[in-house]
Amino acid sequence: MKAINSLVNKLAECGLSKFIKVYRPQLPIETPANNPEESDEADQAPWTPMPLEIAFQGDRESVLKAMNAITGMQDYLFTVNSIRIRNERMMPPPIANPAAAKPAAAQPATGAASLTPADEATAPAATAIQQVIKPYMGKEQVFVQVSLNLVHFNQPKAQEPSED
């Protein structure tokens, strides 16, 4: 529980808009039917994964900080199993002037041959597209769902001294 509290506190410091879900399924060791003293299987594994799911929402910068916080924790090791990122805006921004959005190479020729390189010819169209998209980029909220494992390293079993 300390690891989850530490993780949630780190994520809260990242400036996320909201937490949607923090879910930890019950571990096999927590069920009364599984007694760790009777199980030799638990002693053989050097580490135990403890699954955890977190879902949150934030802008681009806060989501990047959150992912860095998850993978950069000093006291605990979290591994990311899967991640799903979804933008709140599912539709592209409207383009007011479709002719300005076409690259210069795609516009019909006026009959005169152009001697300018292709890079210079497409620069005005790229600038027009950037002006249309600029108010939208970076302002949207992003929904993130992450499936993690908290890796718990088991203590090695004390070995019997050998009689050599």
C-alpha positions in Angstrom: 0.0 0.0 0.0 2.9 2.4 0.6 4.0 2.0 -3.0 0.5 2.8 -4.3 0.3 5.8 -2.0 3.7 7.0 -3.1 2.7 6.6 -6.8 -0.6 8.5 -6.4 1.2 11.3 -4.6 3.8 11.6 -7.3 1.1 11.6 -10.0 -0.8 14.3 -8.1 2.3 16.5 -8.2 2.4 16.3 -12.0 -0.6 18.6 -12.4 -3.1 16.1 -13.9 -6.7 17.3 -14.3 -8.3 14.3 -12.7 -7.8 10.7 -11.6 -10.4 8.4 -13.2 -9.4 5.1 -11.7 -6.9 3.4 -9.4 -7.6 -0.3 -9.2 -5.6 -3.1 -7.6 -7.0 -6.6 -7.8 -6.7 -8.9 -4.9 -3.4 -10.8 -4.8 -3.2 -14.6 -4.6 -1.3 -14.3 -1.3 -4.2 -12.3 0.2 -6.8 -15.0 -0.3 -7.3 -17.3 2.7 -7.0 -20.4 0.5 -3.4 -19.6 -0.4 -1.1 -20.0 2.6 2.4 -18.8 1.8 4.0 -21.3 4.3 2.6 -24.2 2.4 3.5 -23.0 -1.0 7.0 -23.9 -2.4 6.2 -22.1 -5.7 6.3 -18.7 -4.1 9.7 -19.4 -2.6 11.2 -20.2 -6.0 10.4 -17.0 -7.8 12.9 -14.1 -7.3 10.2 -11.5 -7.7 6.4 -11.2 -7.6 4.4 -9.0 -9.9 1.6 -7.0 -8.2 -0.9 -5.7 -10.9 -2.3 -2.3 -10.8 -4.4 -0.2 -13.1 -4.5 3.6 -13.2 -6.5 5.9 -15.4 -6.1 9.7 -15.4 -6.7 12.8 -17.6 -4.4 15.8 -18.2 -2.8 18.0 -20.8 0.2 16.8 -22.8 2.8 18.2 -20.4 1.2 16.8 -17.3 0.8 13.3 -18.9 4.5 13.3 -19.9 5.4 14.2 -16.3 3.1 11.5 -15.0 4.7 8.8 -17.2 8.2 9.9 -16.2 7.1 9.8 -12.5 5.8 6.2 -13.0 9.0 4.9 -14.6 11.4 7.0 -12.6 10.4 6.2 -9.0 13.4 5.7 -6.7 11.9 3.5 -4.0 9.7 1.2 -6.0 9.9 -0.6 -9.4 6.8 -0.3 -11.6 6.8 -1.9 -15.0 4.3 -0.8 -17.7 2.4 -3.7 -19.2 0.2 -1.7 -21.5 -0.9 1.9 -22.1 -3.8 3.4 -23.9 -3.8 7.1 -24.7 -6.9 8.8 -26.2 -7.3 12.4 -27.2 -10.5 14.1 -26.1 -10.9 15.6 -29.6 -11.6 12.8 -32.0 -12.1 15.1 -35.0 -9.4 17.1 -36.7 -9.6 20.9 -36.4 -11.6 22.6 -39.2 -9.8 24.1 -42.1 -11.2 27.5 -43.0 -9.6 27.8 -46.5 -9.0 24.4 -48.1 -6.9 25.9 -50.9 -4.4 27.2 -48.4 -4.1 23.7 -46.8 -3.0 22.1 -50.1 0.8 21.8 -50.6 2.0 24.0 -53.5 3.1 20.9 -55.4 -0.5 19.5 -55.3 -2.1 22.8 -56.7 -2.6 22.9 -60.4 0.2 24.5 -62.4 -0.5 27.8 -64.1 1.5 26.9 -67.2 4.8 28.4 -66.1 7.6 26.1 -65.0 8.8 26.8 -61.5 12.5 26.8 -60.8 12.2 26.9 -57.0 13.1 23.7 -55.1 10.2 21.6 -53.8 11.1 22.5 -50.2 10.7 26.2 -50.8 7.5 25.7 -52.8 5.7 23.9 -50.0 6.8 26.3 -47.2 3.9 28.7 -47.6 1.3 25.9 -47.5 3.0 24.4 -44.4 2.9 27.8 -42.7 -0.8 28.2 -43.5 -1.6 24.7 -42.0 0.5 25.5 -38.9 -1.5 28.7 -38.4 -4.8 26.8 -38.5 -3.6 24.0 -36.2 -1.6 26.1 -33.7 -4.6 27.1 -31.6 -5.6 23.5 -31.2 -2.3 21.7 -30.6 -1.3 21.2 -27.0 -4.5 22.5 -25.6 -6.5 19.3 -25.7 -6.9 16.9 -22.7 -5.6 13.4 -23.0 -7.1 10.3 -21.3 -4.5 7.7 -20.3 -5.1 4.2 -19.0 -2.0 2.3 -17.8 -1.7 -1.3 -16.7 1.3 -1.7 -14.3 3.0 -4.2 -12.2 4.6 -3.3 -8.9 7.6 -5.6 -8.8 8.2 -7.0 -5.3 11.5 -8.7 -4.9 11.3 -11.7 -2.6 13.8 -12.3 0.1 16.1 -15.2 -0.8 15.6 -18.3 1.3 18.4 -19.0 3.7 20.4 -21.9 2.4 21.6 -24.7 4.6 25.4 -24.7 5.1 27.0 -27.4 3.1 29.2 -30.0 4.6 32.3 -29.9 2.3 
